[in-house]
Amino acid sequence: MIGFDIDKHRIAELSAGRDRTREVDPADLQQSSLAFTTDAKALREVDFFIVTVPTPIDDAFRPGLTAMPRPHRYDVGLTDRRCRAETRGYRGL
């Protein structure tokens, strides 16, 4: 499995076993077989994608989807791959 992010600092933190969101225990990160990278070309080796992005919600709990990535953003030949998009709601930005 590959963990990809465009944020080099985020990848460095995760590679060091630190999750700033505190959703994953450091021991679990250190024992994980995940490979973390900022290199979009590494995604060529992947068959299935789970895309997660922070999704702010308004007072009526409607999500703002502007953070969802556009498939064409990374030209790495992924047009025939499966992708699941997942958003994570939180209040405020």
PEVENNOR-V896968 format. One record per residue. N is the residue number from 0. RES is the residue in one letter. D_LAST is the distance of its C-alpha to the last C-alpha in whole Angstrom. Layout:
n=(N,N)
res=(RES,RES)
d_last=(D_LAST,D_LAST)
//
This chain:
n=(0,1,2,3,4,5,6,7,8,9,10,11,12,13,14,15,16,17,18,19,20,21,22,23,24,25,26,27,28,29,30,31,32,33,34,35,36,37,38,39,40,41,42,43,44,45,46,47,48,49,50,51,52,53,54,55,56,57,58,59,60,61,62,63,64,65,66,67,68,69,70,71,72,73,74,75,76,77,78,79,80,81,82,83,84,85,86,87,88,89,90,91,92)
res=(M,I,G,F,D,I,D,K,H,R,I,A,E,L,S,A,G,R,D,R,T,R,E,V,D,P,A,D,L,Q,Q,S,S,L,A,F,T,T,D,A,K,A,L,R,E,V,D,F,F,I,V,T,V,P,T,P,I,D,D,A,F,R,P,G,L,T,A,M,P,R,P,H,R,Y,D,V,G,L,T,D,R,R,C,R,A,E,T,R,G,Y,R,G,L)
d_last=(30,28,24,23,20,19,18,21,20,18,22,24,22,23,26,27,26,23,19,16,15,18,19,22,25,26,30,28,27,30,32,30,32,29,29,26,26,24,27,27,31,31,29,33,34,32,33,30,26,23,20,17,13,10,9,7,9,10,13,15,14,14,12,11,13,12,12,15,18,21,24,26,23,26,29,31,33,31,32,34,32,30,26,24,20,18,15,13,11,8,7,4,0)
//
